[in-house]
Amino acid sequence: MKYSLSLSDLTVNLIPFTARRVDSILIWCAPEISDRETLQNNCSYLVDPDSSAHAKIFQAERYGGSGLQRNGGGARCGFDGLNQIKGIGANLLVGEGSDRHHSNGALDVNDAIYEALWGEVLADVLPYGAVRARAVLLTNSFIQNSRIPLRRALLVREPVIRPAHFERAPYFRPQSEYIGQLMHDARRVKAVIPMLPGCLPIPFEGFSVEAQCNRQLYCIEGLCELARRQAWQMAFCRTRFLRLTTSPSNIATDGRLLDFNGLRCLFPGDYRDNFDHRLRGVQMMKEPWVLQQGLSDLCLYLGKYLFDSSFTLIARQHVENTFRDTFQEACYRGYLELLGIPTENLQLGRIPELLKQLVNSFITLLEKRSGTLYCPQRIEGGESQLQVLVMSLIRLSQRQFIPDDSDIEHDFYFLEALRHFTDTIYWLAEIQGDDISRIMQGVEQRARKRLQPRDILGKVRMSDEISGILDTYGNDALSLQQAFTEMGSRMQLFAREALGRQLYIPR
């Protein structure tokens, strides 16, 4: 079995197409990129049948999973062996009947910067990180048929293998002129699935001795590790109110997330409680199960094309149990951190029952008070409604005075959460052998950081700031680079405080 496979090894998934050289300016770049000029020269290409400029062959990536509409993979991306370029133009993986959004092949500059900056933030804070962008190139071309003039950009990022590379794209219908060039999608999956074992992540403790001698067991242990990583990532996002539109095509096989154009921060109070916001909240709650279904599909394809049906049944059971248990555990920890309760010393799988009761009562309280919490109204001092609610829990647990709130006094769900919170504080004092006042000081500091308003991470505010920078500096590459770097630094500092950084994974 070959280990450490790269995207270049998945030749059955790579389909060549031609792009043409275009002029561009480098407006954002990752700090570790040393030879910026070479990167810019290698990646400044767009699909343009009418151009006679220098031609270069790129590879389109075939993959499946959910969220592809009728496309057959990365329909606006090109891979040149070193970089993946997003926004290069529509390639031959655009499916027959795809809507305009999924078929124009373009990426506007605002979305490119938005994705690059979020990639930096999530690479820093997520338990298993994110796939970072390497550069954003601004072209002189505009997106066709858009309501307002939008300049096209090229987002350059690290090429990665995704679980979706091994999954079907069942709704893909190639355009008529390309049918003869493309292998049937089921045949593609059958051909590539033997490479999946070499792409699975290695468990923290390594593969068992038995797995190293048994390919089926090796796959089960690798799939369970992938499930574990995906569950940690999804739990972190849920307990930080981040909706990602995640699918098997938006995550790497090492667990890193990618593709952040659809990311929205849904923190209570930053948006009105309207239909659109509720819909995004529902989508956020479904995201973990979309990934779990993708894992289940991998078990199916391995059983169908590499092993047998009994493998599928056994693997699915192990993978689903691992994902469910890990996700639940990680969510408990995430919500405890929102409440300011330290979790770094809790052993994996050994969260005390009283902490689970606290989290469950807190989640119920959030649901019952959603009409108040999801209201864009700031308390004096700039606190969020959720921040005020948790501060009331903290203070009343120590019989401290809070501003008059007759609603809280008669709220059964608040009183239940208060009872469990108070029990937790005394439990912490007992096991830590510390003074309650000192414990409460740390709890309040952590909770205030996690529950502060997050307007700075909002899509509208970020888009307005990006547009303002573009309007101010025009084609001044150095000024644009500096401005976007400064914007990203501010965003990253805030995110470390508000979202927290998952610096360890309990084992």
PyMOL commands that set and color helices and strands:
alter all, ss='L'
color gray80, all
select helices_A, chain A and resi 7-9+11-13+36-43+100-102+109-125+163-166+176-181+185-199+211-213+215-239+275-305+309-338+353-368+370-373+385-396+406-409+412-432+436-450+455-457+459-473+477-498
alter helices_A, ss='H'
color red, helices_A
select strands_A, chain A and resi 14-21+24-29+45-46+55-61+77-79+84-86+133-142+151-157+242-243+264-265
alter strands_A, ss='S'
color yellow, strands_A
deselect
rebuild
show_as cartoon
